[in-house]
Amino acid sequence: MPASKFKLRSTFKPAGDQPAAIAKLVEGLQRGERFQTLLGVTGSGKTFTVANTIANLQRPTLVIAHNKTLAAQLAQEYREFFPDNAVHYFVSYYDFYQPEAYMPITDTYIEKEAQINEEIERLRHASTEALLTRPDVIIVASVSCIYGLGSPEEYEKVNRRIAKGMPLSRGDLIRSLIGIHYGRTTADLSPGVFRALGDTVEVQPQSERSLYRIEFAGGAVERIQKIDPVSRKLLEEPEQIFIFPARHFITPEGERARAVQTIKDELRERLQELEKGGRLLEAERLKRRTRYDLAMLREVGYCSGIENYSRHFSGKLPGEPPDTLLSYFHKNAEMFGEESKRGKKAETGFLTVIDESHVTIPQLRGMYAGDRARKETLIAHGFRLPSAKDNRPLTFSEFEARVGQVLFTSATPSEYEHTHSSQIAEQVIRPTGLVDPELLVRPIQTVGGNVVGSDFVKKNGRASARYQYGGQIQDFIAEAEKVIKKGHRAIATTLTKKMAEDLSTFLKERNIKAEYLHSDIKTLDRITILTNFRKGEFDILVGVNLLREGLDLPEVAFIGILDADKEGFLRSETSLIQIIGRAARNAAGRVILYADTMTGSIDRAMRETNRRRSIQLAYNKKHGITPKTIVKKIRDITETIGREHERTVARLLEIDREALKHKKLPQVLKEKHIQMNAAVKILDFETAAILRDEVNELQKEAMISEKVHGTKLVDGHYGKSW
């Protein structure tokens, strides 16, 4: 690849341990080292080091994170580093997902239930399209990237090229869009939907927010316009566009017929097997379900749960690994890599970065077994054909074979990273001069109203005194209030979701602004909570382990680790070091571990933290560095992945509220209704929908005003005080 493909933009230059780490990693990658580890303490700028490595290496990169929130944060950071390149976000598109399952003991069948986030689905398609159209791609993904996705060859093969002047009729385009699973509408457009209006077709590609207006004349494409769906502003007039399928599982009609036949053959064989074993109920159940799916496939080319038949559509053999996002990276290497230019097959044409590897690797290891156990139960009881087992994530060995060169990043690498890495680049010195936080240990409980906690007493300089001590919660509150007064924030980590919720409520009852965060909160809501926390809309964040890895919160100056001596996953050495690291981005960072017993995990975590702290203090003293708290722009990453429609309505409401200072509400509403009707007349349903929601919000606000000020509704409008 030319050196100009990836352009790193930053006002900062590598500093501290970063230059040495970058040089070491790049040299190792160029030498062909398969696995390397970047051991970087929290706040040492691991992402910046990796970004510099990508810029030097000039290869497309897959970054794998262990949860959606961290992936979104990383995607935003890489977008800032590489604004001229294709940086995309690829995670599971479910806001809620309950997999299909069967529990034989209670004879309970749980049907698959899912709430699909359309915006995240759009971003997934943007990721795969980028990989098939350009070489300068960075995809930040969750572990869902190892699940079956559909063939990149078929996905690319059926994409529709439309060029100005090319012979193409309106009817042919409509038929081809339907063939790649686009829906037809006469109302609002959304990703994966089109509408036909006279001699024009308007289509919104699955991967875009903009729509394309294609005009026909004389059996050819006369004009292509790219249009903003909200304002209807003409953005550009491209000479050609490419429209990729609306779904990743795509099969041409001829191969679909073959797939339907092989599904019928498997059904016949499986029914014979079940009936021979006297399992008539299971046979009947399987027959009904599969025949219904086959009818849907014949009629519309798609059915609910089509992924369970993926082997038949792909033509893969039983047990053969499925296509995943990694397959698209290999396709990218074949199309754009140096190997492709020399006519050779690409082997390691991309880089895989496994972020917070000590957590991500175990997740990747465990995904196959859990999925397999659930599928086998469904198959045994007649809910699915045996081929459903091939709709699965990769096994860990299959994953290892497909990732090419790997860079692990973690402050606490596990045994796997240590044993597999040919070299480890350590980043202990932070560019900001920040050092690991001061650590204290204090008791959990009050004993007889008074307690002597050795570390607590020692810190306060009275080795023989007895102190009034209200326990870990009261002490946490007292310490948190100190840092809040100075404009900082505080975090409390608990062992359970229930305790996180209860503590948050307890704090609010005492007029302390607090919120909780755990895995039951939707992905985009988690991001909003973290953003509001950084903005200072509340002062204390209470959570479980979502607060550990990778969350960048420089405003946090104090962390209380509650029940630190309860050995287990959440209070292991690794977990404690990660939690402690959340306070390392603030110069005033301080952590209190509440424990009645000094466990091995606490001891090791404290010794490692103090080792790093000593190195950092010595470096700062030698170079005359005064630690400075990280100053990082607060950006709501939901701006990147949120709905354009909602943001537009919100912006317009701000304008409306300003207008209401000079106009009465009935006048404003009348104007909005006129605009809405005008939009409908020209079939501009997107603008009409925005105006509709804008009117609804204004009327809601008026209703609130009526309750407060006693204003009255007259002829559908609110007056007097307006």
Buried (B, 14 or more C-beta within 10 A) or exposed (E): BEEEBBEBEEEEEBBBBBEBBBBBBBBBBEEEBBBBBBBBBBBBBBBBBBBBBBBBBBBBBBBBBBBBBBBBBBBBBBBBBBEEBBBBBBBBBBBEEEBBBBEEEEEEEEEEEEEEBBBBBBBBBBBBBBBBBBBBBBBBBBBBBBBBBBBBEBBBEBBBEBBBEEEBEBEEBBEBBBBBBBEEBEEBBBBBBBBBEEEBBBBBBBBBBBBBBBBBEEEEBEEBBBBBBBEBEEEEEEEEBBBBBBBBBBBBEEBBEBBBEBBBEBBEEBBEEBEEEEBEEBBBBBBEBBEEBBEBBEEEBBBEBBBBBBBBBBEBEEEEBBBBBBBBBBBBBBBBBEBBEEEEEBEBBBBBBBBBBBBBBBBBBEBBEEBBEBBBBBBBBBBBBBBBBBBBBBBBEBBBEBBBBBBBBBBBBBEBBEEBBEEBBBBBBBBBBBBBBBBBBBBBEBEEEEBBBEBBBEBEEEEEEEEEBBBBBEBBBEBBBEBBEEEBBBBBBBBEBEBBBBBBEBBBEEEBBBBBBBEEBEBBEBBBBBBBBBEBEBBBBBBBBBBBBBBBBBBBBBBBBBBBBBBEEBBBBBBBBBBBBBBBBBBBBBBBBBBBEBBEBBEBBBEBBEEBBEBBBEBBEEEEBEBEBBEEEEBBBBEBBBBBBEEBBEEBBEEBEEEBEEBBBBBBBEBBBEBBEEBBEEBBBBBBBBBBBBBEBBBEBBEEBBEEEEBEEEEEBBBEBB
